[in-house]
Amino acid sequence: MKTISRRALALAAIPALSLVIGLVLYFAGLADAAGWAWTAGIVPVLAYLLWTIVTSLAKGDIGLDIIAALAMGGAIVGGEPLAGVVVAMMYAGGGALEDFAQGRAQAEMTALLARVPRAAMVYRAGELVSEPIEKLAPGDRILIRPGDVVPADGAIAGGPAVLDESALTGESLPVTRADGAQALSGVTNSGAAFDLIVTKSAADSTYAQITRLVESARRSKAPMARLADRYALGFLAATLAIAGAAWVLSGEPLRALAVLVVATPCPLILAVPVAIVAGMSRCAGRGIMIKTARTLEMLPRVKTLLVDKTGTVTEGHPGIERVEPAGGRDEGELIRIAGSLAQASQHVISEALVEAAHRRAIALVPPQDAAEQPGEGVFGTVEGHVVKIGRHAFTAGRHGSDGDVAPLPPGVTALSVSIDGAPAGRILFADRLRDEAPATLAAMRERGIDRIVLLTGDRADVAEGIGARLGVEKVIADASPEDKVAAAMAEKKLAPTMMIGDGINDAPVLAYADVGVALGARGAVAASEAADMIVMVDRLDRVAEALAIAGRARRIALQSVFAGIGLSVLGMIAAALGYLPPVAGALAQEAIDLAVILNALRALRGGR
């Protein structure tokens, strides 16, 4: 996390130091030297402030900084350096605090780029050599080893290949691609090694296009205006009117200076970032990292939710949906025998079976003579019995398709089991809905979300079933990263939009959405880098909690804005009537600062 910049820290330290030095000189009887010390503390802050004002005016922006500049300049001209240095110190301190709040810089796409392989094993003159992926050209034959990320789009040679495509499509289950089928860059080899005939260079491949989409989206996202500045023009006009009237009616320019000192918008400049940072800190305590103050301010304004399916509203990995034992066996025995053999495989279904057995406290035994046939299944000996798990045709001891088996529901995968050549049953797996997903979406609707769109790269039949169970307004399936970005752009034209996702394929749309939320506990790091907010624990309901915290922090910030304006107006009237000289006005302003900052700090605590 980025801390306060050196410039902001220096601007805050200079007037604070000069105030202390001046007070020491003053009480030592050196009033003139004290005045010069205080003036020296005002000048650098005023110079920087004037430069900021000129830059803002050139862009057509009018902010509350003008009042602070008038107060500091008026204090120097009017011979009230003590009042001026107090204003400078509080203004610069507010700027440093705001710099801290706004400066929680968004991470660059280093993780996304780091996942891209730097080299590939290429066949050259009958030998395998390692070459940078930049040198890959269409027609090159490369070796994809187990666990390798495919570096470029290409055609599988010597397949079949078992690929984990979840990073691109959102499909949680590995898929088997036949010889000659296309493999996209960015997917992971989950099975045995295979060769790939490159069809696109690395720079033109799918993964590189996703990276460019994210970078383009980052550049397109404009920063949000500072909340306090939304009330700047009206407050500025009122301040100048009261100060001018006080001068004209009383004939005393010090009354106008006192009005400006009391009107200095330190409460607004301080209280808003305090409330926002307090909200960000509370979110952090709940395992939610909000990268910028802009994000927390935008969260309560979101009306449309785009949400990914796999790993977001679903668990993101296969679990046992149903057990169908045969041959007189019960469910526990079938899981025990199949799970014992599954220990010899790294396939995601095998790992899910072993995990399910452990959760059910089923004791597994070590398999003997186990071997895996990629894309088909695993065979071996368990307690003296020959066991096969995998596709139905494989366990039945024949080659070909599983066409004689009854079709499965959308999103369900079957693991057939045979023992000593006889069918023993099958175990059905599916990516199940998160337990907290329905309640979370309902809670988000209560907090202002009007429209929910399920946006996924998974098949339409699977997505429609999940969407119906969640009661979403729209389902967009078979979506590529480009399709997801297009959907986000269309929704953004209608209302502020939030996207929740966890895969590499979600990174571009997370960047394009008004608020991108990554489930970073087990999701792709690239999604976390592209997002504005990261849920660090594996809990979807923390997103709804962040909405509640952000809404409360924004309400407290607005309370501080209006309270600060109201108290400042009362102080300006008192100063205009001669009841508050400049130094007393500065002290009164500090009391207002303290009141609104204490109010802003309420955002650190939990509310109703």
HELIX and SHEET records of a PDB file:
HELIX    1   1 ARG A    6  PHE A   27  1                                  22    
HELIX    2   2 ALA A   31  ALA A   58  1                                  28    
HELIX    3   3 ASP A   65  VAL A   77  1                                  13    
HELIX    4   4 PRO A   81  GLN A  102  1                                  22    
HELIX    5   5 THR A  110  ARG A  115  1                                   6    
HELIX    6   6 ILE A  133  LYS A  135  5                                   3    
HELIX    7   7 SER A  166  THR A  169  1                                   4    
HELIX    8   8 ALA A  202  ASP A  204  5                                   3    
HELIX    9   9 THR A  206  SER A  220  1                                  15    
HELIX   10  10 LEU A  227  TYR A  231  5                                   5    
HELIX   11  11 ALA A  232  SER A  250  1                                  19    
HELIX   12  12 PRO A  253  ALA A  263  1                                  11    
HELIX   13  13 CYS A  266  GLY A  285  1                                  20    
HELIX   14  14 ALA A  293  MET A  298  1                                   6    
HELIX   15  15 LEU A  299  ARG A  301  5                                   3    
HELIX   16  16 LYS A  309  VAL A  313  3                                   5    
HELIX   17  17 GLU A  331  ALA A  342  1                                  12    
HELIX   18  18 VAL A  348  ARG A  359  1                                  12    
HELIX   19  19 HIS A  392  THR A  395  1                                   4    
HELIX   20  20 ALA A  437  GLU A  446  1                                  10    
HELIX   21  21 ALA A  460  LEU A  470  1                                  11    
HELIX   22  22 PRO A  481  LYS A  492  1                                  12    
HELIX   23  23 ILE A  504  ASP A  506  5                                   3    
HELIX   24  24 ALA A  507  TYR A  512  1                                   6    
HELIX   25  25 VAL A  525  ALA A  530  1                                   6    
HELIX   26  26 ASP A  541  ALA A  576  1                                  36    
HELIX   27  27 PRO A  582  ALA A  600  1                                  19    
HELIX   28  28 LEU A  601  LEU A  604  5                                   4    
SHEET    1   A 6 GLU A 127  PRO A 132  0                                        
SHEET    2   A 6 ALA A 119  ARG A 124 -1                                        
SHEET    3   A 6 ARG A 141  ILE A 144 -1                                        
SHEET    4   A 6 PHE A 194  VAL A 198 -1                                        
SHEET    5   A 6 GLY A 154  ALA A 157 -1                                        
SHEET    6   A 6 GLN A 182  ALA A 183 -1                                        
SHEET    1   B 3 VAL A 175  ARG A 177  0                                        
SHEET    2   B 3 ALA A 161  ASP A 164 -1                                        
SHEET    3   B 3 THR A 188  ASN A 189 -1                                        
SHEET    1   C 7 ILE A 288  ILE A 290  0                                        
SHEET    2   C 7 MET A 533  VAL A 535 -1                                        
SHEET    3   C 7 VAL A 515  LEU A 519  1                                        
SHEET    4   C 7 THR A 497  GLY A 501  1                                        
SHEET    5   C 7 THR A 304  VAL A 307  1                                        
SHEET    6   C 7 ARG A 451  LEU A 455  1                                        
SHEET    7   C 7 LYS A 474  ILE A 476  1                                        
SHEET    1   D 6 THR A 314  PRO A 325  0                                        
SHEET    2   D 6 ALA A 422  LEU A 433 -1                                        
SHEET    3   D 6 VAL A 412  ILE A 419 -1                                        
SHEET    4   D 6 HIS A 385  GLY A 390 -1                                        
SHEET    5   D 6 GLY A 377  VAL A 382 -1                                        
SHEET    6   D 6 GLN A 368  GLN A 373 -1                                        
END                                                                             
